[in-house]
Amino acid sequence: MIECVTKGMTITATCKEAGISRMTHTRWEDDYEDYAICFKAAEYLREDLLDDLTEGKLIEMIRDKSWPAIKYRLDKRHPKYKQRSVSHPPARSGYSPPHP
């Protein structure tokens, strides 16, 4: 099961592959500390794998000149292009905030 999770499978898919119920997996996590520790480590490895795959796909899309991918990268990483939120006071009767 640990190997399936580190390869990116969900817990539900991993349980199905192993032929156990999700409830059994949860019980094992509760009853066996070593299992719970190993499984949590596997989940972290899965997240790292998914982050790497996602970042790779984003880079591929940027190379293909995908404007949404380029904008996403700039919005998230480049301080000059980060989306700025404008806060307005709560709306009151007869009041509307000034428009920039």
N, C-alpha and C positions, 0 to 999 in steps of 0.2 A: 504494500500500500504506500509506503514512504516513497518508493521509486516512482510510482504513478503520479504522486503529487508533485515531486520535483520536476517532472516532465511537463507540468502545466495542467494536469487534469483537476477538475473540481472534486470536492470531497464526495459529493453524491456519485459522480462517475467512478471515482476510485472505489467506493464501497461496492458499487454494482460489479465492477471488474473483479473485486476480491470475493464476491458472492456473499457479502454480509449486508445487514441493514444499516442505515445511518444511525439508528438507535444503538446498535451494537458498538459501532465506532465510538459514539459518545460515551457509552458505558466504559469501554476500554480506556478512554482518555481520563475518565473519573477514577477508575480503579488502578491503573498502572502508570505511575509517574514517569517512568522511563519512556513508555510509549508516547505519553503526552508531550514530553520534551522533544523527542525525535520528530513527532508529527508537526509540532510548532516550528521546528527548524526547517522541515521540508516545506512548510507553507511560506516561510521567508524566502527560501530558494526559488519557489514557484513565482513569487512576486518579483524577485530580481529578474527571472527569465522573462516574464511578461513585460516588465519595464524595458528590458533590452530589445525585445521584439517590437514593442510599440515605438521606441525611439528609432529603431532601424527603419520601420515603415514610414515614420515621419520624415526622416532624412531622404528616403527614396522619393516621397511625394514632393518634397522641396526641390530635389534635383529635377523632377518632372515639371517643375514650375506650377505646382498647384497653389493658387492664391490662398485658399482657406488654410492650407498647411503653413504657408509662409506667414500669414497673418497670425495664426495661432502661436507660432514660435516667437514672433516679435512681441505679441501681447504678453506672453508668459515670461520671456527671458530678457528682453531689451528694455532697460529703464526708460529710454526716450519714447518708446511706443506703448508702454503699459497702459491699459485702459484706466482712465480716471473716473472715479465715481463722483457725482455731484450730489451733495445733500441739500435738500430744500426743507424749509420749515413745514410742519404739518399743514395741510390745506384747511383754510377756514372759509366760512361762508363769505362770498364776495371777494376772496383773496386768491390771486394766482401768482406763483413765483415768477420772477423776471426770467425771460429767455435769453440765453447768451448769444 
